[in-house]
């Protein structure tokens, strides 16, 4: 097991403007469900917290929407580096494709648990990067994104470490 690091070559990019509203909802929802702030310190401006989540957070953060085939609507830099997708690629990807076909059922079971409980943690799941490499995301917490009016917008997940990266060639 190791902390999140920049294994994949993804060009650096600033926090997209579209990410601001999603990141604010992530922060508010996490506090509501987990009872603790996701950011380590109070920020003078929400924009500072949003930028920290996107560029400097020591964990991967992924968010998908509520569609029939949920699509990622947010991926911070740590997640982009782990999976090898840039912002545009990530935000056009159905979230089910982040897991190998044989592991999608267990992923769906975890998502269903989060839908019914609002928050769950302690998950470990096999994932597939853009280049076909497989790796485990570990120490995962996931929660429902629900705004102050009670409207559900999707689910957010953080993963604090990755393990056992295996190139596609090693599995054939």
QUIPE-V788975 format. One record per residue. N is the residue number from 1. RES is the residue in one letter. PSI is psi in degrees with one decimal (* if undefined). OMEGA is omega in radians with two decimals (NA if undefined). Layout:
n=(N & N)
res=(RES & RES)
psi=(PSI & PSI)
omega=(OMEGA & OMEGA)
This chain:
n=(1 & 2 & 3 & 4 & 5 & 6 & 7 & 8 & 9 & 10 & 11 & 12 & 13 & 14 & 15 & 16 & 17 & 18 & 19 & 20 & 21 & 22 & 23 & 24 & 25 & 26 & 27 & 28 & 29 & 30 & 31 & 32 & 33 & 34 & 35 & 36 & 37 & 38 & 39 & 40 & 41 & 42 & 43 & 44 & 45 & 46 & 47 & 48 & 49 & 50 & 51 & 52 & 53 & 54 & 55 & 56 & 57 & 58 & 59 & 60 & 61 & 62 & 63 & 64 & 65 & 66 & 67 & 68 & 69 & 70 & 71 & 72 & 73 & 74 & 75 & 76 & 77 & 78 & 79 & 80 & 81 & 82 & 83 & 84 & 85 & 86 & 87 & 88 & 89 & 90 & 91 & 92 & 93 & 94 & 95 & 96 & 97 & 98 & 99 & 100 & 101 & 102 & 103 & 104 & 105 & 106 & 107 & 108 & 109 & 110 & 111 & 112 & 113 & 114 & 115 & 116 & 117 & 118 & 119 & 120 & 121 & 122 & 123 & 124 & 125 & 126 & 127 & 128 & 129 & 130 & 131 & 132 & 133 & 134 & 135 & 136 & 137 & 138 & 139 & 140 & 141 & 142 & 143 & 144 & 145 & 146 & 147 & 148 & 149 & 150 & 151 & 152 & 153 & 154 & 155 & 156 & 157 & 158 & 159 & 160 & 161 & 162 & 163 & 164 & 165 & 166 & 167 & 168 & 169 & 170 & 171 & 172)
res=(X & X & X & X & X & X & X & X & X & X & X & X & X & X & X & X & X & X & X & X & X & X & X & X & X & X & X & X & X & X & X & X & X & X & X & X & X & X & X & X & X & X & X & X & X & X & X & X & X & X & X & X & X & X & X & X & X & X & X & X & X & X & X & X & X & X & X & X & X & X & X & X & X & X & X & X & X & X & X & X & X & X & X & X & X & X & X & X & X & X & X & X & X & X & X & X & X & X & X & X & X & X & X & X & X & X & X & X & X & X & X & X & X & X & X & X & X & X & X & X & X & X & X & X & X & X & X & X & X & X & X & X & X & X & X & X & X & X & X & X & X & X & X & X & X & X & X & X & X & X & X & X & X & X & X & X & X & X & X & X & X & X & X & X & X & X & X & X & X & X & X & X)
psi=(140.5 & 159.1 & 163.8 & 134.7 & 169.0 & 77.9 & -33.0 & 150.1 & 102.3 & 123.8 & 137.8 & 145.1 & 151.3 & 164.3 & 120.4 & 144.4 & -34.5 & -18.7 & -18.5 & -52.3 & -40.7 & -45.3 & -39.2 & -42.2 & -37.3 & -48.0 & -46.7 & -44.7 & -39.6 & -45.1 & -42.2 & -45.0 & -44.3 & -21.9 & 3.8 & 149.6 & 148.2 & -32.2 & 145.7 & -13.2 & 155.9 & 142.6 & 148.4 & -35.1 & 142.1 & -34.7 & -34.1 & -42.1 & -41.0 & -44.4 & -41.5 & -46.4 & -41.1 & -47.5 & -29.4 & -7.2 & 139.4 & 22.7 & 156.6 & 139.5 & 121.8 & 144.5 & 134.0 & 160.3 & -168.1 & 13.3 & 167.8 & -36.0 & 82.9 & 138.3 & 143.0 & 136.5 & -1.4 & 139.1 & 119.3 & 174.8 & -39.6 & -42.5 & -40.8 & -42.3 & -36.1 & -41.0 & -18.7 & 11.8 & 144.1 & 178.4 & -49.5 & -42.9 & -45.8 & -45.5 & 7.3 & 5.5 & 127.3 & 134.6 & -26.3 & -27.2 & -6.4 & -17.1 & 144.8 & 151.4 & -40.7 & -6.2 & 5.1 & -28.9 & -46.1 & -34.1 & -46.5 & -36.8 & -40.6 & -43.0 & -41.3 & -39.3 & -41.9 & -42.6 & -40.6 & -30.3 & -19.5 & -29.4 & 140.8 & 151.1 & -177.6 & 13.7 & 148.1 & 128.6 & 145.5 & 135.2 & 163.0 & 128.6 & 169.9 & -37.7 & 4.5 & -13.2 & 138.6 & 147.7 & 159.1 & 130.8 & 137.5 & 163.3 & 51.7 & 134.8 & 138.8 & 144.8 & 160.4 & 139.7 & 105.0 & 127.4 & 178.8 & -18.3 & -0.3 & 9.8 & 128.8 & 129.8 & -9.1 & -154.0 & 146.3 & 147.5 & 141.2 & 145.4 & 133.2 & -13.6 & 162.5 & 154.6 & 157.4 & 58.0 & 128.2 & 120.5 & 154.3 & -39.6 & -30.2 & -13.5 & -4.7 & *)
omega=(3.09 & -3.13 & 3.12 & 3.08 & -3.11 & -3.12 & -3.07 & 3.11 & 3.07 & -3.11 & 3.11 & 3.11 & 3.09 & 3.10 & -3.14 & -3.14 & -3.13 & -3.08 & -3.02 & -3.11 & 3.13 & -3.12 & 3.09 & 3.11 & 3.08 & -3.13 & -3.12 & -3.11 & 3.13 & 3.13 & -3.13 & -3.07 & -3.03 & 3.14 & 3.10 & 3.11 & 3.10 & 3.10 & -3.05 & -3.09 & 3.04 & -3.12 & 3.09 & -3.12 & 3.09 & -3.13 & 3.11 & 3.11 & 3.12 & 3.13 & 3.11 & 3.12 & -3.08 & -2.95 & -2.95 & -3.10 & -3.11 & 3.12 & 3.02 & 3.12 & 3.12 & 3.10 & 2.99 & -3.08 & -3.06 & -3.11 & 3.10 & 3.04 & -2.97 & -3.13 & 3.07 & 3.07 & 3.13 & 3.01 & 3.13 & -3.07 & 3.14 & 3.11 & 3.12 & -3.13 & 3.13 & -3.07 & 3.10 & 3.09 & 3.00 & -3.07 & -3.08 & 3.12 & -3.10 & -3.04 & 2.97 & -3.05 & 2.97 & -3.02 & 3.13 & -3.11 & 3.08 & 3.12 & 3.06 & -3.10 & -3.12 & -3.10 & -3.07 & 3.13 & 3.13 & 3.07 & 3.14 & 3.11 & 3.10 & 3.12 & 3.13 & 3.10 & 3.11 & 3.11 & -3.08 & -3.09 & -3.11 & -3.09 & 3.03 & 3.09 & 3.14 & -3.11 & 3.01 & -3.09 & 3.09 & -3.14 & -3.13 & 3.11 & 3.13 & -3.10 & 3.13 & 3.13 & 3.10 & -3.13 & 3.11 & 2.92 & -3.03 & -3.13 & -3.08 & 2.96 & -3.14 & -3.14 & 3.09 & 3.03 & -3.11 & -3.12 & -3.06 & 3.09 & 3.13 & 3.14 & 3.14 & -3.11 & -3.13 & 3.12 & 3.08 & 3.11 & 2.96 & 2.99 & -3.00 & 3.11 & 3.06 & -3.10 & 2.98 & 3.08 & 3.14 & 3.08 & 3.12 & -3.12 & -3.12 & -3.11 & -3.09 & NA)
